[in-house]
Amino acid sequence: MFRLTDFSLCDKLNITKGSSYKVQSTFPDPSVMVAHFQKMEGRDFWLKSRSFVLFYFPQGAERANAELKIGGTYMEFLWEGLMQITWQQAVMYLVGILLIYLAIKKDYEPALLLPMGFGAILVNLPLSGVLNQNMEGIGVVNGIIEWLFEVGIEASEALPILLFIGIGAMIDFGPLLSMPSMFLFGAGAQFGIFFAICLAVLLGFDLRDAASIGIIGAADGPTSILVSQILRSRYIGPIAVAAYSYMALVPIVQPFAIRLVTTKKERRISMDYTPGTVSKPMRIAFPILVTFLVGLVAPQSVALVGFLMFGNLIRECGVMGTLSDTAQNVLANLITLLLGLTISFSMRADVFVNVDTLLIMLIGLVAFIFDSIGGVLLAKFINLFRKKKINPMIGAAGISAFPMSARVVQKMALEEDPGNIILMHAIGANVSGQIASVIAGGLVISLVAAYL
């Protein structure tokens, strides 16, 4: 094998007619090129600068034949690359294309599903350079996506936690503070988490994996990623795909779940909205107070709740308008983009394409459905003791998918009665679900850690 590090020495090579040599590029490319060198009278070299492989051939007709032979050699390399693709990798290419289609055509969470889909293709290419590779003669070369995963998720869970700053800056807790009773529905709509954990255990998953799968029911992608990473689940990729996919499918999943447990009469219940005044000091004190109380009750959720509330404090303090806008738009979008690419590391075919992934997707769907059902049933239970009834659909808005769930509930109310406006109640329950989901994530981590 000749290592061509100095092309000026090539004419010193003793090249025998018709012989084949392995020529390795000096660049970090894992492929090894096979070049055919032919002895001739003249000294004419053709340099392929892209791969830095040198071909030596004569002039005229013989040169044309040599070029044809060279082209055939490159086709052989392409064919060999195609032959390395496994059927599992082919499945992941289809999964990636499906996610890209949903992002572009259906506008389902495009900021996340698009990079996840493209990343799924990148990490499943044979000998992909986005993953760490051990190259002959060079050693280990770090791949960018694997490095992002190790630094941004595995080492510190930095990406999902930082995303909560942007989410917190987007949320207006005013409707919730003016109607404190909506806090109950944020709690009730976490029922699907614990139902799904029990189901996952019954289906044979160990407790740490079952708890990670169950948190899909939080309807909160960053929380799902964080919990599954802290608990060292083997299924981070499928969990992330399920969480974000079902968040995007809230307009389809929730109406089905709500109609299962409500009557047309219940869905037509109207609710008066008389908002109370929420002072600026109250808006500023709220994120500080919530962080303090949640930190005492569920210390494992401090990172999640703390960064969420810090983002909200930036919004409400009134002296950081530019940073608030940056957190809501630039920061949130950039972190979401990087998070999608990073999570694709867990979508490698060897760990993603199996029966367990299908079970996780099924359990995640069950968790979403029972979240909505749990919130609705809680509202119906409260109605047993109230003269002025609550529209039970409000309970379903207690999941964390903000503001999609509130919009879905309002849309269903208008379908039943064109004059029925319950949006602000639904938003109050929806923002309550944001807080409840991260608290639930912290509680799950604490309970599982204590048991293990």
C-alpha positions, 0 to 999 in steps of 0.5 A: 500500500502506498501512502501518497503524502508527497506527490513529487515522489510519485515518479520514483515509484516503480509501477508495473503494468497492469498492477493494482495498488491500495492508495490511502488518502491523507484526509480523514476518509475511512474508504481505501481507494484502489487505483490501477497504474499502467506503465507507459513511455510518456510521463502524464499524471492525472490528479483527482483532487477530491479524493487525492488519488493519482492515476498514471496513464499514456496519451491518446486512445490509451488515455481514453481507455484508462479514463473509462477504467477509472470511471468504472472503479468509482462506480465500484466504490459507489456499489460497494457503499450501497451494498453496506446498507442494511435493511434496518438502515433502509427503514431508518431512511424511510423514517427520516423521510417521513419525519421530514414530510410531516414537518414540511407538508403537514407543518407538524413541529417543523423546527424539531421533526425536520432536523430529527428526520435529516439527522436520522438519515445522516447517522445511518449512512455506512461509516457516517462521518457524523459519528465517531470513527476509528480510522486506520492510520489516524485513530479515533475521529469525532463525529459532530452529532455524537459529540453534540449528544455527549456534551449537550445531553449525556454530560449535562442535559444542557440542550433540553434544559436551556430550551426551557428558558425559551419556553418560559419566556413564551408563557403568560401565566396571567390567565392561570393566576386569575383563575387559580382553580385551573391548577387542578387540571394541570395535575389531573392531566398527568394521569396518563404518565403513571398509567403508561408506566404501569402498562410498560412494566406489564409489557416487560420493560424494566422500571427505569425504561418504563418510567422513561416511556411513561413520561411521554404522557407529559406531552413535553418533549424536553422533559421526556428527553431529560428524564430518559437521559437521567434514568439512563434509559436505552430508548432515548431515541424512540421516546423523543420521536414518540413525544414530539410526534404525539405533541404534533398530533394533538389536534388529532389525538385529543378530540378522539380522547375527549369524545370518548368520555363526554356527551354533546351536552357536556361539550356545549357547557358555557363558562363565564370569564371574569378575569381578576387583576394580576399585578406586576409584583405578583407576576414577578413573584410567581416564578420565584415562589414556584421555583422555591416551593417545587425545589422543596417538594421535588428537588430533582425537578429544580433544573426543569422548573427553575429554568422554565421560571427563569425564562418567565421572570425574564419576560415579566420583569420588564427590564429585559425586553430584548433578551425576552424576545431573543429567548422566545424566538432566536434561543428557542428555535436554535436550541430546538434545531440543535436538539433535533439533530442531537437526538438523531444520534439515538436513532441509529438503526441498530438501536432503533429498529426493533419491536420495543420501538413499536411498543414504545410508540403504542404506549406513548399513544396510550399515555397521551389519550389517558392524559386527556381522559384523566383531565376530563374525568377530574373536571366531571368529578368536580362538577358533582359539587358545583352548581355552575358547571365546568366544561369538562373539555377544559380538563383535557387542556391540562397537558403540557402541549402549549398552546395547541391543546387550548386551541383544540379545546376551543375549536371543539367548543365552537363546533358544538356551539358557535358562541361558546368561548372557553379559550382563556379557561383552556389556556389557564389549564394549559399553562398549568400543565406546563408546570405540572409536567416538569414537576411530574418528571421530577417526581418520577425521577425521585421515586424511581431513584429511591426504589432502585 
